[in-house]
Amino acid sequence: MDYEGFFSDSIEQLKAEGNYRVFAELERHVGDFPHATRHAGEDTNEITVWCSNDYLGMGQHSDVLNAMKDTVDLVGAGSGGTRNISGTTHQHVVLERELSDLHQKEAALLFTSGYVANDAALSTLAGNMPGCVLLSDEFNHASMIAGVRHSGAEKRIFKHNDVEDLERLLADIEPGRPKIIVFESVYSMDGDISPIGEICDLADKYGAMTYIDEVHAVGMYGPRGGGVAERDGHMDRITVVQGTLAKAFGVVGGYIAASQKLVDFVRSRASGFIFTTSLPPAVAAAAAASVRHVRDNGQEQRARHQERAATLKRLLADAGLPVMPSVSHIVPIMVGDPVLCKQVTDDLMDRYGIYVQPINYPTVPKGTERLRLTPSPIHSDEDMGQLVAALTEIWGRLELKWAA
Ligand SMILES: *Cc1c(COP(=O)(O)O)cnc(C)c1O
């Protein structure tokens, strides 16, 4: 076998489809978010970032930076072990306490990322309950799909946010079998939100557990930033809440929050939790500082975040651009073709210093390639004016489809 030839053919195929991924090399600057320097070989230019998941700019908040720096000076860089073997530091325990408080659950468990949290928790729960069936929304994130697969349990996929389809599937399963409904709150590629209350009603009716990924909602929704389940008053009806410390909280790491017994079960059995070095304590301390700030003082940031998203949606719609219906802070614009999608984002970067990553297959279905904008509380009216003017010019020049 010609291994190198195989790899290069496969890459050529991606390029021909317009699905080859090119990373922008950014240098972020404290105090200047959402602006950054972009490196391209030896060249650099100043850009505005419109696709960051540091949704609130917490990645450079002084509370977070000070906690990280102070902790490094006090306890050093790494944790020195897995959670079981010398790697459970005081900072990890404090952070888990903050997270269980945030979600009003008995306990929380940290993982090295949100991806690992989903993979490890779902595979452990469903893989160890005999006869378990997973009911999974068709648009669930890759990390949840990985957890569902790795559990080896039987799975049934329900139509996106479709409670009738979910009920049809639930009614079909023998009543005594354990069942977990696996879904998200904010779906990050469309910006829509799941009917959490109705899903919990079905879980009650059919005796199922609920597992919700609130990665794109924690910190941003609810009076304390507990997510959409908190905002909608359903937090106590959710069995497992999963979240990340890398998006609105601006650091890195993932977690679940649930009952003491469930968390102890996952802690005791999940390979992806047990056999890996725990996060650096400075990261845990920074994340805890971020959670505290966003929970106790985040109301204004959350209101401003929603206002900025609403304003951007209105400006794009007024310009006739095909902004997709979104009820969240995520602002997608449909292009519908991978090559054109990449052309739009290349033009934004090269001609206007505006950075938006194209969203192509397999992140979204083929034919629904799109731009995905994430306005933060810190994006200004001027930033928005520049973006809308640039998109309007590009849409006209490339003869793209305007809003119907
Ligand atoms: C980003 C993301 C994750 C993974 O979180 P990380 O902390 O980045 O690993 C999980 N679920 C969803 C829906 C995500 O968008």
The ligand as an SDF file (V2000), in Angstrom:
LIG
                    3D

 15 15  0  0  0  0  0  0  0  0999 V2000
  -18.1500   22.4570   21.7140 C   0  0  0  0  0  0  0  0  0  0  0  0
  -19.1790   21.4230   22.0370 C   0  0  0  0  0  0  0  0  0  0  0  0
  -18.8900   20.3520   22.8890 C   0  0  0  0  0  0  0  0  0  0  0  0
  -17.4980   20.0590   23.3440 C   0  0  0  0  0  0  0  0  0  0  0  0
  -17.0730   20.9430   24.3150 O   0  0  0  0  0  0  0  0  0  0  0  0
  -15.4940   21.2020   24.4800 P   0  0  0  0  0  0  0  0  0  0  0  0
  -15.3430   21.6750   25.8490 O   0  0  0  0  0  0  0  0  0  0  0  0
  -15.1160   22.1840   23.4120 O   0  0  0  0  0  0  0  0  0  0  0  0
  -14.8220   19.8660   24.2340 O   0  0  0  0  0  0  0  0  0  0  0  0
  -19.9210   19.5150   23.2930 C   0  0  0  0  0  0  0  0  0  0  0  0
  -21.1820   19.7070   22.8530 N   0  0  0  0  0  0  0  0  0  0  0  0
  -21.4860   20.6910   21.9880 C   0  0  0  0  0  0  0  0  0  0  0  0
  -22.8910   20.8520   21.5380 C   0  0  0  0  0  0  0  0  0  0  0  0
  -20.4900   21.5640   21.5420 C   0  0  0  0  0  0  0  0  0  0  0  0
  -20.7840   22.5090   20.6600 O   0  0  0  0  0  0  0  0  0  0  0  0
  1  2  1  0
  2  3  1  0
  2 14  2  0
  3  4  1  0
  3 10  2  0
  4  5  1  0
  5  6  1  0
  6  7  2  0
  6  8  1  0
  6  9  1  0
 10 11  1  0
 11 12  2  0
 12 13  1  0
 12 14  1  0
 14 15  1  0
M  END
$$$$
